[in-house]
């Protein structure tokens, strides 16, 4: 039968039985999870004839659909009285709060396994047992029921009756998507130079289940060149799902536009954009509890209908569309978008939903991953982002605060012990600001685990205290520490930072290559692409590249004549910066007055930028000037960019920082931008972490200085310089302020179209 629906037991019963409200962030991740430790502990006590982790599968026809239901039961117990399915759940709460009828979804899950086994073995009846395990006390509480085969079969049909409308929609849409993807033509009249080569490389990568690292210059249309072949792979049955991952809102919008373009050419695809919770939340408090938010209250009672409604009526589920339907169905827009991510064909989102162990989409099953491609845009950003995702730190301050707030409780005791440990660490540093540790102290890790248990119990019991949020923040920080400890190896280092009475300890990920590789390896294929994935060997090293991975470097479609590149060989090194201020100001004025237009000057730091800005304004050049501020709102960013108009009579000079919000993902075509000034070579500021990276790679036979400083720095330069030439008709000036551009090392890292520069 063509209309086959393959579904695992857990998502099936959760779809039908979920109900109630969104709880706090704590409860959503800790309440009655499947804890593998609890499973293993209880399964060890099984009798010799009992089995654990038993795979079961059955097929059933309902409403002209063939359902293939499968899953793995925790235990299959054999006794003289017959067979029993054992379903294990662990909890941090009191077992006294759990009755036989507290969690119908758990009975539903166990009854599915019981039905599959009775049918497989042609049994007339079977026992179903729920075993609840209290993680701290290790006590258990068991409930057992007996069901006839007919009761179990009737139950399964009741499940399918509720699930079938959604399943039928899925099947019909899958057919429409595949047909429309197969027939889809490239949405432009012709390929730009380099687009066909990139699209071909992406398609080959997907079909052959490989990884691709692609350098493709700004302006060739990387987004459509990666999405189009992925869609064609869906049409040919080689793929089912696309994740388009990026670090910036502007590039997410470009991906939305690409899907819109293909939809206008007949593609029937469901794409969803995930917007960060703090941006899309409807309430000011941003608290996910039924007491504080009407969109959280009863969320799970309404979510299935909300999902089916939007999927049946919309193709592009952007932030605005999700907000409209969320208000219609009274559901939390952020959690709504996560639900849609599991149901959609394409997901546009930040890197962290795949790579960050704290927030990744946990319900993506391996079977789905095997049919999914990761398209990682601006992949040069993933290096430092991955370091952040897989590092963890804890502060003395948070535990000292908990001592004050939670007197006469277990939290007080565990927080006190951790605070005492921090005091000992401070004494060990002997007045130094930083101290690198040989390893993470096992005593400290044990204290953190004990704190997690005590905090979990306090939070689970819901005791209202003044410091509820402080405890929640500390709990999640400790949980993150506990998670990263398990990954800690030779690619990490731990260090202590002391600032007066404050003490911070951090596990810092020096080399993110292994964790990035592990996070992506379950997916069918991975495509890492950027305009500045250069030098390529550096990014292969940092992002877990293997010898058999594919690489492609697309030449620029733009001519050298479009860019007038100049080098002003002065020193912008830290010790020489004050002396560089006036020459930079004089050069700016000379260039802009000789070639009026819109310009941006990028600096390696706010301090340097502000100093030159101060000198520039004191010179009273009469040229309108704007400056980037730290922590600009979306409105302020938009207002900054809107100043760049192609038809304005006066020139404009904008001051901005390298690696900031205006140096990437900004598209100022034509005369909206006539020139870019780049001050320095972009080297990151010298600091403890950069020095640790340098030392680590030097010890491992690499050029540690280049890896820690030079390559990341030049990447920022190339990104900022890439704001200038966006189309075949753009022209303009790039001026590089630094004498190091005359050195062979730096000249080698320049794009070909920059290398024929003239000295200013």
C-alpha positions in Angstrom: 0.0 0.0 0.0 1.4 3.4 -1.1 -0.2 5.3 1.7 2.1 4.0 4.5 2.5 6.0 7.6 5.5 5.1 9.8 5.2 6.3 13.4 6.9 5.6 16.7 4.8 4.8 19.7 5.9 7.8 21.8 5.1 10.6 19.3 1.8 8.8 18.5 0.6 8.7 22.1 1.9 12.1 22.9 0.1 13.6 20.0 -3.2 12.1 21.1 -2.9 12.4 24.9 -1.0 15.6 25.5 -3.0 18.1 27.4 -2.7 20.9 30.0 -0.5 23.9 30.2 3.1 24.8 29.6 4.9 24.7 32.9 8.0 26.6 33.9 11.3 26.1 32.1 12.3 23.8 35.0 9.4 21.4 34.8 9.4 21.2 31.1 12.9 19.5 31.1 12.9 17.5 34.4 9.4 16.1 35.0 9.1 12.4 34.5 11.8 12.0 31.9 13.0 8.6 30.6 16.2 8.8 32.6 18.5 6.1 31.2 20.2 5.7 34.6 16.9 4.7 36.2 16.2 2.3 33.3 19.5 0.6 33.7 19.3 0.3 37.5 15.8 -1.3 37.4 16.6 -3.5 34.4 19.6 -5.0 36.3 17.1 -6.4 38.8 15.1 -8.2 36.1 14.9 -12.0 36.3 17.0 -14.2 34.0 14.1 -14.8 31.6 13.1 -11.2 31.4 14.2 -8.9 28.6 14.9 -5.2 28.4 14.8 -2.7 25.5 12.7 -5.0 23.3 12.0 -3.7 19.8 8.3 -4.2 18.7 6.5 -3.4 15.5 3.0 -3.9 14.0 1.0 -2.8 11.0 -2.6 -1.7 11.0 -4.9 -0.3 8.3 -7.2 2.6 9.3 -9.1 5.0 7.0 -7.2 3.7 3.9 -3.8 4.3 5.5 -1.3 1.6 6.5 0.1 2.5 9.8 3.5 1.0 10.7 3.8 1.5 14.5 7.1 0.7 16.2 8.9 1.3 19.4 11.1 -0.2 22.1 9.6 -1.2 25.4 11.6 -0.9 28.6 10.9 -4.4 29.9 9.2 -7.7 28.9 8.7 -9.7 32.0 7.9 -13.4 32.1 6.1 -15.0 35.1 4.0 -18.1 35.7 0.9 -15.8 35.4 1.9 -14.6 31.9 3.7 -11.8 30.2 4.0 -8.2 31.5 5.1 -5.0 29.6 7.1 -2.8 32.0 7.2 1.0 31.3 9.7 2.9 33.5 9.5 6.6 34.3 11.8 8.5 36.6 10.9 11.6 38.6 12.4 14.1 41.0 9.1 14.7 42.7 7.4 12.8 45.5 5.9 9.4 44.5 3.0 10.3 46.9 1.8 12.7 44.2 1.5 10.0 41.6 -1.6 7.9 41.4 -2.7 5.3 39.0 -4.5 7.9 36.9 -2.0 10.8 37.0 -0.4 10.1 33.6 -2.8 8.5 31.1 -0.1 9.0 28.4 2.2 6.5 30.2 -0.6 3.9 30.2 -1.1 4.6 26.5 2.5 4.1 25.6 2.7 0.8 27.6 -0.6 -0.5 26.1 0.8 0.1 22.6 3.7 -2.2 23.4 1.4 -4.7 24.9 -0.8 -4.8 21.8 2.2 -5.3 19.5 3.4 -8.2 21.6 0.1 -9.9 22.1 -0.6 -9.7 18.4 2.9 -11.0 17.5 2.6 -13.9 20.0 -1.2 -14.4 19.4 -1.8 -14.0 23.2 -5.3 -13.5 24.6 -4.3 -11.1 27.3 -1.3 -9.3 28.8 -0.4 -7.3 31.9 0.8 -3.7 31.7 3.0 -2.3 34.5 4.0 1.3 35.1 7.1 1.7 37.3 7.9 5.1 38.7 11.4 5.6 40.1 12.3 8.4 42.5 15.7 9.5 41.5 17.0 10.7 44.9 15.5 8.1 47.3 15.6 5.3 44.6 12.2 4.2 45.7 9.7 2.7 43.2 6.0 2.8 42.9 4.2 0.3 40.6 0.8 0.1 39.1 -0.3 -3.0 37.1 -3.4 -3.7 35.0 -4.5 -6.6 32.8 -6.0 -6.2 29.3 -7.5 -8.6 26.8 -6.2 -8.6 23.3 -9.6 -7.1 22.1 -9.3 -4.3 24.6 -5.8 -3.5 23.4 -6.8 -3.6 19.8 -9.8 -1.3 20.4 -7.5 1.1 22.2 -5.1 1.2 19.3 -7.9 2.0 16.8 -9.1 4.8 19.1 -5.5 6.2 19.0 -5.5 6.0 15.2 -8.9 7.6 15.0 -7.5 10.7 16.7 -4.1 10.7 14.8 -5.5 9.9 11.3 -6.5 13.4 10.2 -3.0 14.6 10.9 -1.5 11.5 9.3 -3.7 11.9 6.2 -2.7 15.5 5.8 1.0 14.4 6.1 0.6 11.8 3.4 -1.2 14.0 1.0 1.2 16.8 1.5 4.2 14.5 1.1 2.9 13.5 -2.3 2.2 17.1 -3.4 5.6 18.3 -2.2 7.4 15.5 -4.0 5.6 16.1 -7.3 6.0 19.9 -7.1 9.7 19.6 -6.2 10.3 17.2 -9.0 8.7 19.5 -11.6 10.3 22.7 -10.1 12.6 24.7 -12.5 15.4 27.0 -11.3 13.4 30.1 -10.3 15.5 32.6 -12.4 15.8 32.8 -16.1 19.4 31.6 -15.9 22.1 30.7 -13.4 24.6 33.4 -12.3 28.2 32.6 -12.8 29.1 30.1 -10.1 25.6 29.2 -9.1 25.3 26.0 -11.2 28.6 24.8 -9.9 27.6 25.3 -6.2 24.1 23.8 -6.8 25.6 20.8 -8.4 28.0 20.3 -5.6 25.2 20.5 -3.0 23.0 18.0 -4.9 25.9 15.5 -5.2 26.7 15.9 -1.5 23.1 15.1 -0.5 22.7 12.1 -2.8 26.0 10.7 -1.6 25.3 11.4 2.1 28.5 13.4 2.4 29.7 16.7 4.0 30.6 19.7 1.8 32.6 22.8 2.7 31.9 25.5 0.1 33.4 28.9 -0.3 31.1 31.0 -2.5 31.6 34.8 -2.9 29.1 37.3 -1.9 26.6 38.2 -4.6 26.3 34.9 -6.5 23.1 33.9 -4.6 24.3 31.2 -2.2 20.9 30.8 -0.5 19.0 29.8 -3.6 22.0 27.8 -4.9 21.9 25.6 -1.8 18.1 25.5 -1.2 17.1 24.7 -4.8 19.2 21.5 -5.1 18.0 20.4 -1.6 14.4 20.8 -2.8 15.2 18.9 -6.0 16.6 16.1 -3.8 13.2 15.9 -2.1 11.6 15.6 -5.4 13.8 12.7 -6.3 13.1 10.9 -3.0 16.7 11.4 -1.7 15.6 13.8 1.1 12.6 14.6 3.3 13.6 17.6 5.4 15.8 20.7 5.2 17.3 22.7 8.0 18.6 26.1 6.9 20.9 27.3 9.8 22.2 30.8 10.2 23.3 33.2 12.8 21.5 36.4 11.7 18.0 37.6 11.2 18.9 39.2 7.8 20.0 35.9 6.3 16.9 34.2 7.7 14.9 36.7 5.7 16.9 35.8 2.6 16.1 32.1 3.0 12.4 33.0 3.4 12.5 35.0 0.2 14.1 32.0 -1.6 11.3 29.7 -0.5 8.7 32.4 -1.6 10.4 32.6 -5.0 10.2 28.8 -5.4 6.6 28.7 -4.2 5.7 31.3 -6.8 7.1 28.8 -9.4 4.8 26.0 -8.1 6.6 24.5 -5.2 4.3 23.2 -2.4 6.6 23.3 0.6 5.9 24.0 4.3 8.7 26.2 5.7 8.8 27.6 9.3 11.1 30.2 10.8 11.9 29.9 14.4 12.2 33.3 16.2 14.0 33.6 19.5 11.6 33.3 22.5 12.5 36.8 23.9 11.6 38.4 20.6 8.3 36.6 19.8 6.8 36.2 23.3 3.5 38.0 23.7 3.9 38.9 27.4 6.2 41.4 29.0 7.1 39.0 31.9 8.1 36.2 29.5 7.1 33.6 32.1 5.9 30.3 30.7 3.3 29.4 33.4 -0.5 29.2 33.2 -0.6 31.7 36.1 1.4 34.4 34.2 0.4 33.7 30.5 -2.9 32.9 28.9 -1.1 31.5 25.9 0.6 28.9 28.2 -2.6 28.1 30.0 -4.1 25.1 28.3 -1.5 25.2 25.5 -1.5 21.4 24.9 -5.3 21.2 24.8 -5.2 23.5 21.7 -1.9 22.8 20.0 -2.9 19.9 17.7 -5.7 21.9 16.2 -3.5 25.0 15.8 -0.8 22.9 14.0 -3.2 21.3 11.6 -4.9 24.7 10.9 -1.7 26.5 9.9 -0.3 23.6 7.9 -3.6 23.2 6.0 -3.7 26.9 5.1 -0.2 28.3 4.9 3.1 27.5 3.1 5.4 30.1 4.5 5.2 30.2 8.3 7.2 33.3 9.1 7.2 35.2 12.4 4.2 37.3 11.4 2.1 34.3 10.2 2.9 32.3 13.4 2.0 35.2 15.6 -1.4 35.6 13.8 -2.3 31.9 14.2 -0.9 31.8 17.7 -3.3 34.6 18.7 -6.2 32.9 16.9 -5.7 29.6 18.8 -4.3 31.2 22.0 -1.0 29.3 22.0 2.5 30.4 22.9 4.1 31.5 19.6 7.6 30.2 20.5 6.5 26.7 21.5 4.1 26.8 18.5 7.0 27.4 16.2 8.9 24.4 17.8 5.9 22.1 17.2 5.8 23.3 13.6 9.5 22.6 13.2 8.8 18.9 13.6 6.0 18.9 11.1 7.5 21.2 8.4 9.6 20.3 5.3 12.0 23.1 5.9 13.1 24.9 9.1 14.9 28.2 9.1 16.6 28.8 12.4 19.6 29.7 14.4 22.5 27.2 14.8 21.7 26.5 18.4 18.6 24.4 17.5 20.9 21.8 16.1 24.3 22.3 17.7 23.6 23.6 21.2 23.0 20.8 23.7 21.0 23.1 25.9 18.3 24.1 23.4 18.5 21.7 20.5 15.3 20.2 19.0 15.4 17.0 21.1 12.4 15.3 19.5 14.1 14.9 16.1 14.3 11.2 15.8 17.2 9.4 14.2 15.0 8.2 11.4 14.1 11.8 10.5 17.8 12.9 10.8 18.8 10.2 8.2 16.5 12.0 5.7 17.5 15.6 6.6 20.2 17.9 5.3 21.8 20.7 7.3 22.5 23.8 5.2 24.8 25.9 7.5 25.0 29.5 6.2 27.7 31.9 7.3 29.5 28.8 8.6 32.6 30.9 9.5 30.5 32.0 12.5 30.0 28.5 13.8 33.6 28.2 15.1 33.2 30.7 18.0 29.5 30.0 18.4 30.3 26.3 19.0 33.0 27.2 21.5 30.4 29.1 23.4 27.7 26.4 23.2 30.1 23.7 24.5 31.7 25.8 27.2 30.3 26.2 30.7 31.0 28.5 33.6 29.8 29.1 37.2 30.1 32.1 39.4 30.6 32.3 43.2 28.1 35.1 43.4 25.1 33.0 42.5 25.7 30.5 45.2 26.4 33.2 47.8 23.0 34.7 46.9 21.3 31.4 47.3 22.8 31.0 50.8 21.0 34.2 51.8 17.7 33.3 50.1 17.4 29.6 51.1 18.3 29.4 54.8 17.1 26.3 56.6 16.9 24.2 53.5 19.0 21.6 51.6 19.7 24.3 48.9 21.4 26.4 51.6 23.7 23.5 52.6 24.7 22.6 49.0 25.1 26.3 48.0 27.3 26.9 51.1 29.6 24.0 50.2 30.0 25.3 46.7 30.6 28.9 47.9 33.3 27.5 50.3 35.0 25.8 47.4 35.1 29.0 45.5 36.7 30.7 48.5 39.4 28.1 48.5 39.9 28.6 44.7 40.4 32.3 45.3 43.1 31.7 47.9 44.9 29.3 45.5 45.2 32.0 42.8 47.6 33.9 45.2 46.5 37.3 43.9 46.6 36.4 40.2 43.6 37.3 38.1 43.7 34.0 36.2 44.8 30.5 37.0 44.7 27.6 34.6 43.7 24.3 36.2 45.3 20.9 35.3 41.8 19.3 35.5 38.3 20.0 36.8 38.3 19.0 40.5 36.1 15.9 41.0 35.1 17.2 44.4 33.6 20.3 42.8 31.7 18.2 40.2 30.2 16.1 43.1 29.1 19.3 44.9 27.5 20.5 41.7 25.6 17.2 41.3 24.4 17.4 44.9 23.2 21.0 44.3 21.3 19.9 41.2 19.5 17.3 43.2 18.6 19.7 46.0 17.6 22.5 43.7 15.5 20.1 41.6 13.7 19.0 44.6 13.0 22.5 45.8 11.8 23.6 42.4 9.7 20.5 41.9 7.9 21.1 45.1 7.1 24.6 43.9 7.9 26.3 47.2 7.4 30.0 46.6 10.3 32.1 47.7 11.7 35.5 46.9 14.7 33.8 45.2 12.8 31.5 42.9 14.3 33.0 39.7 17.8 33.0 41.2 17.5 29.3 42.0 16.2 28.5 38.6 19.1 30.4 37.0 21.7 28.6 39.2 20.0 25.3 38.5 20.3 25.7 34.7 23.9 26.9 35.0 24.8 23.9 37.1 22.9 21.6 34.7 24.9 23.0 31.8 28.2 22.5 33.8 27.1 18.9 34.5 26.4 18.3 30.8 29.8 19.7 29.6 31.8 17.8 32.3 30.8 14.6 30.4 32.4 16.0 27.3 35.6 17.4 29.0 38.7 16.0 27.4 42.0 17.1 26.0 40.2 19.6 23.7 39.1 21.5 26.8 40.8 23.6 29.5 39.5 24.8 32.8 40.5 28.1 34.3 39.6 30.3 37.3 39.1 34.1 37.0 39.2 36.2 40.2 38.0 39.8 40.3 38.1 41.0 43.9 35.6 38.9 45.8 34.0 37.4 42.6 35.3 34.1 41.4 34.4 32.4 38.2 35.4 28.9 37.0 35.0 27.9 33.4 35.4 24.8 31.2 36.5 26.3 27.9 36.2 24.4 24.6 39.5 25.1 22.8 38.8 23.0 19.8 35.1 22.7 18.7 35.8 20.2 15.9 34.7 17.1 17.7 31.5 18.4 19.2 30.4 20.0 15.8 31.1 16.7 14.1 29.2 14.7 16.7 26.2 17.1 16.5 25.9 16.8 12.8 26.9 13.2 12.0 23.4 11.7 12.5 22.0 13.8 9.7 22.1 12.5 6.1 24.2 15.3 4.8 25.8 18.6 5.9 26.7 21.7 3.8 28.9 24.3 5.4 29.1 27.4 3.2 30.2 31.1 3.4 31.6 33.9 1.4 34.7 33.8 3.7 35.3 30.1 4.5 39.0 31.0 4.0 41.5 29.7 4.5 39.6 26.5 3.9 42.0 24.2 5.8 41.4 26.3 8.9 37.6 25.7 8.8 38.0 22.0 8.0 40.2 21.8 11.1 37.7 23.8 13.3 34.4 22.3 12.1 35.3 18.6 12.2 36.1 18.1 8.5 37.3 14.7 7.4 39.6 13.6 4.6 36.8 12.3 2.4 34.6 15.4 2.8 33.9 17.4 -0.3 35.2 21.0 -0.8 34.4 23.5 -3.5 35.6 27.1 -4.0 33.6 29.2 -6.4 35.4 32.0 -8.1 34.0 35.5 -7.8 31.6 36.5 -10.6 32.7 40.1 -10.3 35.5 41.8 -12.2 38.5 43.4 -10.5 37.6 46.6 -12.2 34.5 47.0 -10.0 36.6 47.6 -6.9 39.2 50.3 -6.4 41.3 48.8 -3.6 43.8 51.0 -1.8 46.2 50.3 1.1 47.2 53.0 3.6 50.3 51.4 5.2 50.2 52.9 8.6 50.4 51.0 11.9 47.1 50.3 13.7 48.8 48.1 16.4 47.6 48.9 19.9 50.7 50.9 20.9 50.4 53.0 17.7 46.7 53.7 17.6 46.8 57.2 18.9 49.3 58.2 16.2 47.0 56.7 13.5 43.9 58.7 14.4 44.7 61.9 12.6 46.0 60.2 9.4 42.8 58.1 9.2 40.6 61.2 9.6 42.6 63.1 6.9 42.3 60.1 4.5 38.6 59.8 5.1 38.0 63.4 4.3 40.2 63.4 1.2 38.5 60.2 -0.3 34.9 61.3 0.4 35.4 64.8 -0.8 37.1 63.6 -4.0 34.4 60.8 -4.5 31.2 61.8 -2.8 28.9 59.0 -1.7 27.9 56.7 1.2 30.7 55.1 3.1 31.2 52.8 6.2 34.4 52.7 8.2 35.0 49.5 10.3 37.2 49.4 13.5 38.5 46.5 15.6 37.0 47.9 18.8 34.5 50.5 20.1 37.3 52.3 21.9 39.3 52.8 18.7 36.1 53.8 16.8 35.0 56.3 19.4 38.5 57.9 19.4 38.6 58.4 15.6 34.9 59.6 15.7 35.8 62.2 18.3 38.6 63.5 16.1 36.5 63.4 13.0 33.7 65.4 14.5 36.1 68.0 16.0 37.4 68.6 12.4 33.9 69.8 11.4 34.1 68.4 7.9 30.4 69.0 7.3 29.9 65.4 6.1 26.8 63.8 7.8 28.0 61.0 10.1 26.3 58.2 12.1 27.8 55.8 14.5 27.0 52.3 15.7 26.2 52.0 19.4 26.5 48.9 21.6 23.3 46.8 22.1 21.3 48.6 19.4 17.6 47.6 19.2 16.1 46.3 16.0 14.5 49.7 15.4 17.8 51.4 15.9 19.5 49.0 13.5 16.8 49.6 10.8 17.1 53.4 11.4 20.9 53.2 10.9 20.6 51.3 7.6 17.8 53.4 6.2 20.1 56.4 6.2 21.9 54.7 3.2 19.9 56.0 0.2 21.0 55.9 -3.4 19.6 59.2 -4.4 20.7 61.5 -1.6 22.6 64.7 -2.4 25.0 64.7 0.6 27.6 62.1 1.4 27.3 59.9 4.4 29.9 58.3 6.6 29.0 55.5 9.1 31.3 54.3 11.9 30.9 50.6 12.8 32.8 47.8 14.4 34.3 44.7 12.8 32.4 41.5 13.5 29.3 43.5 14.5 25.7 43.7 13.3 26.6 45.8 10.2 29.7 43.9 9.0 27.7 40.8 8.0 24.4 40.0 6.3 23.9 43.7 5.3 22.9 44.2 1.6 23.4 47.8 0.4 23.2 47.5 -3.4 24.1 50.1 -6.0 24.8 53.6 -4.8 23.4 52.8 -1.3 27.1 52.1 -0.5 30.1 53.5 -2.4 33.0 52.6 -0.2 34.3 50.6 2.8 37.2 51.6 5.0 38.8 48.8 7.0 41.0 49.8 10.0 43.5 47.1 11.1 43.6 43.4 10.3 40.8 42.4 12.6 42.9 40.6 15.2 40.8 39.6 18.2 41.8 41.4 21.5 44.6 39.5 23.4 43.0 37.8 26.3 43.1 34.6 28.4 41.0 32.5 26.1 42.7 33.5 22.8 46.1 32.8 24.5 44.8 29.4 25.6 43.7 28.6 22.1 47.0 29.7 20.7 49.0 27.5 23.2 46.7 24.5 22.6 47.2 24.4 18.8 50.9 25.3 19.1 51.3 22.2 21.3 49.6 20.1 18.7 51.8 21.1 15.8 49.7 23.9 14.3 50.4 27.6 14.0 48.6 28.6 17.2 49.0 32.3 16.6 47.3 32.2 13.2 44.5 30.0 14.4 43.8 32.1 17.5 44.3 35.5 16.0 45.1 35.9 12.3 42.5 33.7 10.6 39.5 34.9 12.7 40.7 38.5 12.3 41.0 38.4 8.5 37.7 36.6 8.3 36.1 39.7 9.9 37.9 41.9 7.3 36.7 39.9 4.4 33.1 39.9 5.7 33.1 43.6 6.2 34.7 44.3 2.8 32.1 42.0 1.2 29.4 44.6 2.0 30.5 46.7 -1.0 30.1 44.7 -4.2 26.7 42.9 -4.2 25.8 42.8 -7.9 27.5 42.8 -11.4 26.9 46.6 -11.6 28.2 47.7 -8.2 31.4 49.7 -8.0 33.3 51.3 -5.2 36.4 51.9 -3.1 37.9 49.6 -0.4 40.6 51.2 1.7 42.7 49.1 4.0 44.4 51.0 6.9 47.4 48.9 8.0 51.0 48.2 6.9 50.5 44.4 7.4 48.6 44.2 4.2 51.9 44.6 2.4 53.2 41.4 4.0 52.9 38.2 1.9 50.9 36.3 4.6 48.1 38.9 4.6 48.2 39.5 0.9 47.8 35.8 0.3 44.5 35.8 2.4 43.0 38.6 0.3 40.4 37.8 -2.4 41.9 37.8 -5.9 40.0 41.0 -6.8 41.7 42.8 -3.9 45.3 41.8 -4.7 46.0 44.4 -7.3 45.7 47.2 -4.8 47.5 50.6 -4.9 49.2 52.3 -2.1 47.5 55.4 -0.9 
